[in-house]
Amino acid sequence: MLKTRWIRFSIFLLLSACIPSKEESILYKLPLTDLEGNSASLKKYKGKALLLDVWASWCEPCKEAVPVLEKLSKDLEGKNGVLLGINTESELSKEERLKAARDFGMTYPSLVDQNFALVNQYKVEGQPALIVFSKSGTFLKIHYGIRDRDYPKLRLSFENWLAAP
């Protein structure tokens, strides 16, 4: 009898460890705004793989990363994923943020990380940084210093990112 209970309890523990948590990812709760200063959330992208380009207007390597990220953004069209910019300069005016995105040549949408909530949550240590999340908001990876030579490897990773739970 005791042995049967122990076996049942062990099976219960094993199965409960394998069942994913229903708790929503912190990613969808972070305080962000759009470039115009309106409240925004990543929750509307739940169910899609998210590639987040962390950038700042003063960051020359961020500007150099944009052509590679633009290609990735185009590659994501028609797939279950999206690329968004995440500007880290909440102190800039709406006009300054819009001008910087335009000067960088960004056509993908960008949001603003208020008070470094996203940067601190995922311990981003530099810019540019590409942070990748699965369709459930699970953190997958950070890639720093995006360059032309990184494009093939990043592009090959799409299938894994899009398939990740």
C-alpha positions as CSV (number, residue, x, y, z in Angstrom):
1,M,0.0,0.0,0.0
2,L,2.8,2.5,1.0
3,K,4.7,1.5,-2.1
4,T,1.7,2.1,-4.4
5,R,1.2,5.6,-2.8
6,W,4.9,6.4,-3.3
7,I,4.7,5.4,-7.0
8,R,1.6,7.5,-7.6
9,F,3.1,10.4,-5.8
10,S,6.3,10.1,-7.9
11,I,4.3,9.9,-11.1
12,F,2.3,13.0,-10.0
13,L,5.6,15.0,-9.4
14,L,7.1,13.9,-12.7
15,L,4.0,14.8,-14.7
16,S,3.5,18.1,-12.9
17,A,7.1,19.1,-13.6
18,C,6.5,18.4,-17.4
19,I,3.3,20.5,-17.7
20,P,4.1,24.1,-18.7
21,S,3.0,26.8,-16.4
22,K,-0.1,28.7,-17.4
23,E,1.3,31.9,-15.9
24,E,1.7,34.7,-18.4
25,S,5.2,35.8,-19.3
26,I,6.5,38.9,-17.6
27,L,7.4,40.1,-21.1
28,Y,3.7,40.9,-21.7
29,K,3.5,43.0,-18.5
30,L,6.4,45.4,-19.0
31,P,5.6,49.1,-19.2
32,L,6.3,50.3,-22.7
33,T,5.2,53.1,-24.9
34,D,5.0,53.7,-28.6
35,L,7.4,56.3,-30.1
36,E,4.7,58.9,-29.7
37,G,4.4,58.3,-25.9
38,N,1.2,56.3,-25.8
39,S,1.0,53.3,-23.6
40,A,1.9,50.0,-25.4
41,S,2.2,46.3,-24.6
42,L,3.8,43.3,-26.2
43,K,0.7,41.3,-25.2
44,K,-0.9,41.9,-28.6
45,Y,2.0,39.9,-30.1
46,K,1.4,36.8,-27.8
47,G,1.3,33.8,-30.1
48,K,4.0,35.1,-32.3
49,A,7.8,34.7,-32.0
50,L,9.2,38.2,-31.1
51,L,12.5,39.6,-32.1
52,L,13.3,42.8,-30.3
53,D,16.0,45.2,-31.5
54,V,17.2,47.1,-28.5
55,W,18.6,50.5,-29.8
56,A,19.4,54.1,-28.9
57,S,19.8,57.2,-31.1
58,W,23.4,57.8,-30.0
59,C,24.4,54.2,-30.8
60,E,26.3,54.1,-34.2
61,P,26.5,50.2,-34.1
62,C,22.7,50.3,-33.7
63,K,22.4,52.3,-36.9
64,E,24.7,49.9,-38.7
65,A,22.5,46.9,-37.5
66,V,19.3,48.3,-39.1
67,P,19.9,47.0,-42.7
68,V,20.4,43.4,-41.3
69,L,17.3,43.8,-39.1
70,E,15.3,45.1,-42.0
71,K,16.1,42.0,-44.0
72,L,15.1,39.8,-41.0
73,S,11.9,41.8,-40.7
74,K,11.0,41.2,-44.4
75,D,11.9,37.5,-44.0
76,L,9.3,37.3,-41.1
77,E,6.5,38.5,-43.3
78,G,3.8,35.8,-43.7
79,K,5.4,33.9,-40.8
80,N,4.3,33.7,-37.2
81,G,6.9,36.2,-36.0
82,V,7.6,39.9,-35.8
83,L,10.5,42.2,-35.3
84,L,10.1,45.3,-33.2
85,G,12.5,48.0,-32.2
86,I,12.9,48.8,-28.5
87,N,14.3,52.3,-27.9
88,T,15.9,52.8,-24.5
89,E,15.7,56.6,-24.4
90,S,12.5,57.5,-22.5
91,E,13.8,61.0,-22.0
92,L,13.7,61.9,-25.7
93,S,10.8,63.7,-27.2
94,K,8.4,62.1,-29.6
95,E,10.1,64.1,-32.4
96,E,13.6,63.0,-31.5
97,R,12.6,59.3,-31.3
98,L,10.8,59.5,-34.7
99,K,13.7,61.3,-36.3
100,A,16.2,58.8,-35.0
101,A,14.2,55.9,-36.3
102,R,13.8,57.6,-39.7
103,D,17.5,58.5,-39.8
104,F,18.4,54.9,-39.0
105,G,16.2,53.8,-41.9
106,M,13.9,51.7,-39.7
107,T,10.6,50.7,-41.3
108,Y,9.7,48.2,-38.6
109,P,7.7,49.5,-35.6
110,S,9.5,50.6,-32.4
111,L,8.5,51.0,-28.8
112,V,10.2,52.7,-25.9
113,D,11.5,50.8,-22.8
114,Q,10.2,53.0,-20.0
115,N,12.7,53.2,-17.1
116,F,14.7,50.2,-18.6
117,A,12.1,47.7,-17.5
118,L,12.8,45.3,-20.4
119,V,16.6,45.9,-20.4
120,N,16.8,45.2,-16.6
121,Q,14.4,42.2,-16.7
122,Y,16.5,40.4,-19.4
123,K,19.8,41.8,-18.3
124,V,20.7,43.4,-21.6
125,E,24.4,44.4,-21.4
126,G,24.9,46.4,-24.5
127,Q,23.4,47.8,-27.7
128,P,22.5,46.8,-30.4
129,A,21.0,43.7,-28.9
130,L,18.5,41.3,-30.6
131,I,16.4,39.6,-28.0
132,V,14.4,36.6,-29.2
133,F,11.2,35.3,-27.5
134,S,9.1,32.3,-28.4
135,K,5.4,32.6,-29.2
136,S,4.5,32.1,-25.5
137,G,6.9,34.9,-24.4
138,T,9.7,32.5,-23.3
139,F,13.1,34.1,-23.5
140,L,15.3,32.2,-26.1
141,K,18.4,34.3,-26.7
142,I,20.2,37.6,-26.9
143,H,22.5,38.4,-29.8
144,Y,24.8,41.5,-29.4
145,G,26.4,43.6,-32.2
146,I,24.3,42.6,-35.2
147,R,26.4,42.8,-38.5
148,D,26.0,41.7,-42.1
149,R,28.0,38.5,-41.4
150,D,25.4,37.5,-38.7
151,Y,22.5,37.5,-41.1
152,P,22.8,33.9,-42.5
153,K,23.1,32.4,-39.0
154,L,20.2,34.5,-37.6
155,R,18.1,33.6,-40.7
156,L,18.8,29.9,-40.2
157,S,17.6,30.1,-36.6
158,F,14.1,31.2,-37.7
159,E,12.5,27.7,-37.9
160,N,13.6,26.9,-34.3
161,W,12.4,30.3,-33.0
162,L,9.1,30.0,-34.8
163,A,8.6,26.4,-33.6
164,A,9.6,27.0,-29.9
165,P,6.6,26.9,-27.5
